[in-house]
Amino acid sequence: MIIRELRAEDIGPLSIIEARAFSMPWTPADFARLIEDGNSCYLVAEVDDRVVGCCGVTNVSGDGEIDNVVVDEAYRNQGIATALLEETLRRGYVMGVENFTLEVRVSNAPAIHVYEKAGFVSEGIRPRFYEKPTEDAMILWKRNIQQLPH
């Protein structure tokens, strides 16, 4: 597996993965904007020259918003999401992020496990945050990063 920065040629494959994984997927234009955004770092995972997932962070005054953690269904449960998240945390720290946050559907136990394993802690619920279907989001934080995650 190779983890690298998002490139324009990744947008098509990622859009397909998104559409299969989420009820309200990001558009190709959403991904294209990230390539130009100096406050964001978006990474993709490649297996056998095929894009199989992505993860990103946007630095908002020292707080990093982690979003769009997704892995192609055929490649799940192989540590790809964990590797993407760990590298995203490392790069976010280098960008000046000290606190990381994200939202996750309260029913998404596999994702919650990945985030808790990485040191995220639940700090609340956003009622009815998600649509299609309507569901609460768990708000997770990883605060006060003093050194690069390992």
C-alpha positions in Angstrom: 0.0 0.0 0.0 1.1 3.5 -0.8 -0.2 6.6 0.9 0.2 9.9 -1.1 -1.4 13.2 -1.6 -4.6 13.6 -3.6 -4.1 14.3 -7.3 -6.5 15.4 -10.1 -6.5 11.9 -11.6 -7.7 10.5 -8.3 -11.0 12.4 -8.4 -12.9 9.9 -10.7 -12.0 6.8 -8.7 -12.7 8.5 -5.4 -16.1 9.8 -6.6 -17.1 6.2 -7.3 -15.9 5.0 -3.9 -17.8 7.9 -2.3 -21.0 7.2 -4.1 -20.9 3.5 -3.0 -20.1 4.4 0.6 -22.2 7.4 1.5 -25.8 8.5 1.0 -24.7 12.1 0.4 -21.3 11.7 -1.4 -18.9 14.5 -2.1 -18.9 15.6 -5.8 -15.9 15.7 -8.1 -15.8 19.5 -7.7 -15.5 19.0 -3.9 -12.4 16.9 -4.3 -11.0 19.3 -6.9 -11.2 22.2 -4.5 -9.2 20.3 -1.9 -6.2 20.1 -4.3 -6.0 23.9 -4.4 -6.8 24.5 -0.7 -3.6 25.4 1.2 -5.2 24.7 4.5 -6.1 21.1 3.6 -4.2 17.9 3.2 -6.0 15.1 1.5 -4.4 11.7 1.1 -5.2 8.6 -0.9 -4.3 5.0 -0.4 -3.2 3.0 -3.4 -3.1 -0.8 -3.7 -1.7 -2.3 -6.9 -1.8 1.1 -8.6 -5.5 1.4 -7.7 -6.9 4.2 -5.5 -8.8 2.4 -2.7 -9.5 5.1 -0.1 -8.9 8.6 1.2 -8.7 10.7 4.3 -8.1 14.4 4.9 -7.7 17.2 7.3 -8.4 20.9 7.1 -6.6 23.2 9.4 -8.9 25.8 10.9 -6.8 28.0 13.3 -5.0 25.1 14.9 -8.0 22.7 14.9 -8.0 20.0 12.3 -11.3 18.9 10.8 -10.9 15.2 9.8 -13.4 14.3 7.1 -14.1 12.0 4.3 -12.4 8.9 5.7 -13.5 6.2 3.2 -12.1 2.9 1.9 -13.5 0.9 -1.0 -15.7 -1.9 0.4 -13.5 -4.6 -1.2 -10.4 -3.3 0.7 -11.9 -2.8 4.2 -10.7 -4.6 7.3 -7.1 -4.5 6.0 -5.8 -1.5 8.1 -6.1 1.0 5.3 -8.4 3.4 7.2 -6.1 3.2 10.2 -3.0 3.9 8.1 -4.7 6.8 6.3 -5.8 8.3 9.5 -2.4 8.0 11.2 -0.6 9.7 8.2 -3.3 12.4 8.1 -2.7 13.1 11.8 1.1 13.3 11.2 0.7 15.7 8.3 -1.9 17.8 10.1 0.5 18.2 13.0 3.2 19.4 10.7 0.6 21.9 9.3 0.2 23.3 12.8 -2.9 21.3 14.0 -2.9 20.5 17.7 -6.5 19.3 18.1 -8.3 17.1 15.7 -12.1 16.6 15.5 -14.6 14.6 13.4 -18.2 13.5 13.3 -19.3 9.9 12.7 -22.7 8.3 12.5 -23.5 6.9 16.0 -24.3 3.5 14.3 -20.9 3.2 12.6 -19.2 1.0 15.1 -16.3 0.0 12.8 -15.3 3.6 12.2 -15.7 4.6 15.8 -13.4 1.7 16.7 -10.7 3.0 14.3 -11.0 6.5 15.7 -10.9 5.5 19.3 -7.8 3.3 18.6 -6.2 6.4 17.2 -6.9 8.3 20.5 -10.1 10.1 19.7 -12.6 10.5 22.5 -16.3 11.2 22.3 -17.3 14.7 23.5 -20.9 14.8 22.6 -23.6 14.2 20.1 -24.9 16.4 17.2 -28.6 15.5 17.0 -29.9 14.7 13.5 -26.6 15.7 11.9 -26.8 13.2 9.0 -29.5 12.9 6.4 -30.5 10.0 4.2 -31.1 8.4 6.7 -31.4 11.0 9.5 -29.1 10.0 12.3 -27.1 11.6 15.2 -23.4 12.2 14.9 -20.9 11.4 17.6 -18.4 14.2 17.9 -14.9 12.9 18.6 -11.8 14.9 19.5 -8.1 14.1 19.8 -6.7 17.1 21.8 -3.4 18.7 22.6 -1.1 16.8 20.3 2.3 17.5 21.7 4.4 15.4 19.4 4.0 13.6 16.1 1.7 10.6 16.4 3.4 7.2 15.8 
